[in-house]
Amino acid sequence: MASFKKTNIKVFTKAGPELTPDNIYWKKFSAPVLVKEFGPIDYIDFSPAEPYHFAVTCSVRVQVYNPITKLVTKNLSRFKESAYGGSFRKDGKLLCAGGEEASIKLFDVSSRSLLRLFNGHKAPIHRTLFTADGIHIISFSDDKTTALWDIPSEKQILSFDEHNDYIRAGAVSPVSPDIFASGSYDRTVNLYDTRTNKKIFTVNHDSPVESVLFLPSGGIVLSAGGTEIKVWDTLTGGKLLARMSNHHKTITCMTIASNGQKILSGSLDRHVKVYDIGTYKSVHTLDYPNSVLSLGISKNDETIVAGMVDGLISIRRREDDSKDEKIKREKTSFRYAIDKLHSRSIDVLVREENKQIMGKYDTCLRKFQYSKALDEVMRPYVMNKQPQVTVSLLLELIRRQGLRQALAGRDNKSLVNILKFLIRHIGSIRFGRVILHVTNVLMDIYEDHLEELSSEPRTMFNHLSKKLEEEEELILTLTELQGPLQMILSAAETLVSSTIDPPNLEPSSAAQKNLVLSIA
């Protein structure tokens, strides 16, 4: 006797993003470790030297974290008011930071002692950076000026007053100690040369600039503001090379990753986007629980840290692939080794029977109880969480020609559940064809008995009618749109083909020449 075959449940998988090598690479980070600080995280900077500690500027201090233990190793708290923009020198031994006190403070990271104090600005300093040679500091202040400071003499060398609003972003050239850029809320980005004490050029970003970044080559500058990142060529006087607009809220920070091959940008939309430098296209997205204000990544992409507006610091470490490649060797005792080396003969082979586990709806189908089977799949926890099970059973009832029997003779409550399911999924691409057939059968059964039903089923029938009218109008609109789209596509194909294969108009005979002349 043939065994009963279970209902074939069609699994409709959602179309996810294409799995690329970049997606695989950036998904290898472990689950984030969240650390709570007091106040928004203004700035994050990784030390360029091992062991690659990172500095978090928040509230009235700059804290240096160990990326492995996620604990604070140094606490630089020589600030009376808020600190801003704490950044390391390239050797990782010194750290400079600005703040609300309108002064720049230089710290020795190992001893936490304050080495230098630079005064001269008249407003808060939001960004401070070391030059490429490590003997100068460049500051960007709300007094609309940028300044160059000499570390040994503790004096201001140069000052540029080229902006009309707060300067909240800046970057130094990675290849030249004399070139740096500033971004302001006046929507402009300026490039300076300290050797000539002049501004090289100005470009308009069209939005208040929140972050400026040099690529490792030093010839390209990126500016972030609003929802766009713009790429400028410094060698051609500020020519716009590309635009990247993958965020839907203000971009707050940028950084370089993968040894200069990738760009990371954080935004208030709670996302961090990863861009490929070769194409300037987004290749991956990292999600965060709140708006991202600051971002940092260590050398070789081992640790990525993001600071958020609510004071949370998200620390993600790259998982070690070598752990997965290690083979666990089983320890064998030589005393009982003979039992493991020789295989024992098998006298009797006992076949294991796999019992078929059926759902309640399959049990009802086996007994030809179609109405009860439909009731089982119309339960809220089934039709809300697993609508594919309900649709598969409806398909089975159609195949068995038992759909009319299952739908007939329904009470008001069960009929309302069926109508709710039909209204919810009649416009679905996955289930639309089956749902429309079930709707036609249901209308054939109850159209002559609508007056006998209570008010709630009749109301649901009216909702179903309106839903069908909406779907009909949508189909008509899409059909009308299909005609112009086909004309545009055919015209584009004709233009492309004519561009690729131009017609040969060189006549080979006198008759052909006359024909061409008459056409012209």
N, C-alpha and C positions, 0 to 999 in steps of 0.2 A: 504494500500500500504506500502510495506516494505521501511524503511528509508535507505539512502545510508550509507554504512559503510566506515569509513575513512581508509586510508592506514595504515597498521600495521607497525609502525616504531620499529625495533629491536634496543634496547639500549645495546651496548656492553660496559660494565664497565671494567675499567682497574683493573688488579689484584694488589691490594694494599697490604701492609704488614699486617701480621696477628695482629689483635688487642689483645694485652696482657694487664694484669694488670699494667705492667711497663709502657707501652705506655700511658695508661689512666692516670696514676699517673703523668708522666712528661709532659703531655699535658695540665695540669691544671694551668700552668703559664699564666699570662696575657700578653698582647702585650708588647714588649720591649720598654722601655724608653731610648732614645739615648742621651748621654751627650758628647759634644765635648771638648777634652782637647788638649793641645799643645804638640805634639810629641807622639811617641808610648807609650803604657801603659806597663810599665815594670813589675809591680807586684801588686797583689790585695790580701788583707788579711782581714778577718772578725774578729772582736773582739769576744772572747769567752764569754764575759759577756754581759748581757742586757744593752742597747737596741740593741745590735748587729750591731753597726756601722761598716763600712768597710773603710779601708785605701787604697788609690790609689796612687801608686808611679809613677810619670810622670814628665819628664823634671827636673826642679831644685826645686821640692817641693813634699811633701807628703800631700795629702788632705784627710780629714776624712769626709765621706758622711753619711747622714741619709738615711737608705734604704726606709723609708716611704715617706718622702718629696722629695727625690732625690736631696737634696741641700747640699752644703758644710757647715759643722758645725765648722771644725777646719782646719787651713791652716798652716802647718809646713814648713816654707820657709827659714830655716837657712842653705841654701846650696849655694855655689858659682858656682858649676858645677852640672852635672846631679846626681840625687839621684837614688839609687837602693834598692830594697828589703825591703821596710818598713813593719815590722811585729809587732803585738801586743804581750804583755805578757798575760798569761792565765787569769789575773784579769782585763785586758782591760785598766789599768791605765797608763802603760808605753808603749812606742813604740821605737824600734831601727831601724836604716836605715844606709846603706852604701852609697857609691857614688864614683864618679871619683876622689875625693880629697884624696882617700886612707885612710879615717878615718871613724870610727863608731860613730854615734851620737845617744844619748839617750834622749828622750823627755818625759815630763809629758804631757799627752794628754789633761787634763782638762785646765791647765794653758798655754800650748804651749811653756813652757820654756825649754831650753836646760840644762839637768842635768849633763851629762857626755860626754866626748870626748875621744875616744880611738884611739891612734896613734901607729903605729908599722908596718903596711903593707906598701909595696912599690909600689903597683899597685891598680887599682880600685877594690872595694869590691862590688860584685854583690848580695850576699845573707848574711843576718844576722838573727839569730834566737835565741830566749831565750831557755834555757834548761828547763827540766821539773820542777826543783825546783824554777825557776824564779830568781836566784841570779847570774847566769852566762850568757854570750852571746858567741855564736859560730859564727865565720865569715869565709866566703869562698871568696878568692881573686884571681885576675888574676896573682899574683906573685907566683902561684902554691903552696900556703900554706893555711892551715886552722889553726885557732887559737882559744883558749879558754880564755875569759876575765872575770875578777872578777869585778862586778858592784860596790861594796862599795869602793874598793881600786883603781879602775880605772887602773888596771895593767893586763898585759898579763901573764897568768898562764902557758899555754902550747902552743906549735906550732908543727904542723906536716907538713913535707915536703916530701910527698909520690907520688906526681903527676908530670907529665912531660909537662903539658899544662895548659891552663886556667881552673880554677874551677868555673863553672857557676851554679852549683846545689848543694843542700845540704838538709839534714833533720835531726831532732833530735828525739830520741826515746821518745814515749809518756809515757813510763812506767819507764824509768831509766834516771836520770840526767847525767849519765856518758857515755852513748852510743850515737854516732851520725855517719852519713854517708855522704860522699861527692862524687859528680860526676863531671868528668872532660872531657875536649875535647880530652884527650888522650884515650878515649873510655873505661875507667875503672871506677869502683865504689869501694870505700874503706870504710870499717867499722872500727871505732876506739873505744877504751876504755880509758877514761881519768884516770882511777885508776891505770892502768899499764903503761900509756904513750906509748902505742904500737898500731900498726895497727893489727886488728884481722884477716882480710882476704881481698883479692882483687878479684873481678870478672870482666870479660871482657864483655862489652855490645856490642861490634862490631860496634858501631857508637858513634859519639860525644854525651855525655850525657847532656840533656837539663833540666831534672827534676828528683828529687829523692824523694821518699815518703815512710814513715813507715805506715803499717797498725796499727789499734788501739791496737792489741795484742802485738806489738813490736817485734815479732819474724819473720816478713816477710818484706822485702824491695822491692820496685818497682823502676825500673829505666826506664826512657823514653829517647829515642834518635833515630834519623832517623824516620822510620815509625813503630817502634816496641816499645812495653812495655814489659819488662821482669820481672818476679817474682822470687825473690831469698829467700831461706830459711836460715836465719842467724844461726839457731840452729844446722844445719848440715854443717856449714862451707861454705855457699854460694852455695848450690845446686839449680840448675835451676828448678823451679816448673812448669812454664807456660810461654807462649808467646802470646801476643795480638797484632795483626797487622791489625787493621780495618781502619786506616788512609792511605791515599795515598801521603801525604806530611809530612814534619817534625813535630813531636809532640813537643810542646813547654812547656806545663804545665800539672799538675795533681793536684787533690784534692780529699778528702774523703767526702762522702755525706751519707744521710739516717742513721745517727748514726753508721757509720762504715760498712754499708751493701752494699754500692755502691762506685764505683770509677769513677771519671769524668776526661776526658783528652781533652785538646784543641790542635788544630793543625793549621798549615798554610793552610790546605785545607778548611778552613772556617766552620769546623764542631766541635762540642763537642760530644764525645761519652760517653755513660753511660754503665758501666760494672757491672755485678753481681759478688760480691766477692766469692760466693760459686762455680761458674762455670767458672769465668774469660771470660765470653762471653758478647758481646755487646747486650744490651736490648733496647736501644733507641738512637736517634740522634737528636741533636739540631743544627739548621742552623743559620749562622750569615752572615752579609753582607761583612765581610772582614776577613783576616787571624787573628786568635786568638793567642795572645801572653801571656795572663795571665787570671787566672780563680779563682773565689772564690764563696763559697756558705755558707750561714748562718746555724745556728743550726736549726734542724727540717725542713730543705729545704724550708724555707720561702722565701728567696731571692737568686737568682743566678746572679752573675755579671761577665761579660767577657770584657776584654780589648783587643783592636785590634791595628794593626800596624799603622793605620791612625789617632790614637788618639781618636777613638770613644769608649765610655763605654756603654755597653748594660746592662740594669737593668731590670730584670723580677721578679715580685712578684707573689707568689702563691695566686690564687683566693680563697676567703673565702667561704667555702661550707655552712656556717651557713646562709648566706644571701639567698641562694636558698631555704632553709628549712623554712624560716619565712613565715607565712600565713598572707596575707594582709586582715584585717578585714574591712568590709564595715560598715561605720557609718550609723545607722538607726535612723531617727527621730521618736519619739514616737507619734508625732502628726499625721503622715501619715502611722503609722505602720500597721493599719488595712487593708490598700490597698495592702500591700505586704504579709501579712500573709494569706489572703484568695484568692484562685485562682478564676478567673472569668470564667464563662462558655463560651464555644466557639460555636457560632451559625453556622458559615459557614467555612469550611476548603477549602482554596484556594491553589491549587497545583501550585508549582513554576515550570515553564518549563525551563529546561536547554537547551539553544540554542547551537547547535553543530557548533563550529567554525572550518572551514575547510581551509586548505591551498589552494593556487592557483592551485597546481598540482592536488589536489583532485577535485577541481571544473572542471578542464579539463578532468579528468578521468570520472567524472559523465556524461560529454557530449560526451564521447568516442573520445576525441581529444588527441590521444596518443602522437603525435609529440609535441604539445604544452606543455603537461604534462612533457615530457622529457626535453624540453627547460627550464622549470621552475626550475627543480632540477639541471640543468647544469649551473646555474648562479654561479659566483665565490664565493659569500658569502655563498652559500649552500654547494657546493661540497668541499670547502676548510675547512669550520668550522663544517659542519654536513654531512660527507660522508655517514653516516648510512641512512640518508633520501634518498639520491640518490640511494643507493643500494636497499633500501626497495621498491622504485618505480620500479626499474628494475625487482625485483622479482614479483611485481604485474603485470607488463607488460608480463612477462613470463607466469604467471598463466592465464592471459587473452588471451594468444597467440597473443599479439599485439606488441611484441618486434620488429619483422621484419618491421612492418608498421611504428613504431616510428623511426627506424634507417634509413629507405630508403628515398631517395630524399633529402639528406642534402646538404646545401651549404658548402663552404670551411671553413668558420669561425666556424660554429656549429660542423662540423665534427672534426676540430682540438681540440675543447674543450672536445669532447667525447674521443678522442684518448689520450689526456693528462691525463684524469681521469683514463682511463684503464691502462696506463703505470705506473701511480703513485701507484695504488692499486692492480696490478695483483699479486704481491708477498705477499700480506697481508694474514695473517691467518684468519682474520675475514671475508674478502670479496672475497678471492681468487676463490672459487668455482663459485660464481655468475659472477665475472668479466671474468673468463675464458669462460663461456658459452656465455656471451655477445660478447666477442672477436671473437669466432667462427662464430656467426651469422653475425657480422659486416664484417668479411673477406669473407663470402659467398656472401654478397650483393655487395661488391665493388671490388672483385678480378678481375672481367672482365672489370671494368671501371676505373682502376687506371690511365691509360694514359689520361683520360679526366679531371682528377683532376689537381689542381695547384701544384706548387712545395712544398708548406708548408704541405699540407696533405700527400703527398707522403713521405716527410722527416719523418713525424710523424709515418707513417706506417713502415718505416725502423727502427725507434727507437723501435717500438713495437715488431718487429721481433727480434731485438737484445736482448730485455728484455726477450722475451720468450726463446731464446737460453740460456741466463744466468740462468734462472730459471730451465731449463732442466738439465744443467750441475750441478747445485746445488743439484737437486733431485738425480741425479746419484751418486754424491759424498757422499751424506748422506746415500743412499742405500748401497754403498760399505762399509761405516763405520758401518752400522747397523749389518753386519755379524760378524766382530770381537768383537763388543760390546756384542752381544748375546752369543758368545762363552765364553767371560770373565765372564759374569754374570752367565751363567750356571755352569762354573767351580767353581765360588765362592759359589754358592748355594750347589753344591755337597760337597765342602770342609766343609762348615758349617754343613750340615746334617751329614756328617761322623764324625765330631768332637762332635756333640751333641749326636748322637746315634751310638757309635762304634759297629761294628759287633761282635757277640758273637762267639768266636773261640774255646770255650771249647767243645770238642767232647763228645758225650754221649755214644758212642759205639766204638768197635774196628774198624768197617768199616769206621766210620767218622774219627778216628785217622789216618788211612792209607790214606784217601783222603786228609786230611790236610797236612800230611807229603809229599805226592806226589806233592801237589801244591807248598809247600815250596821248 
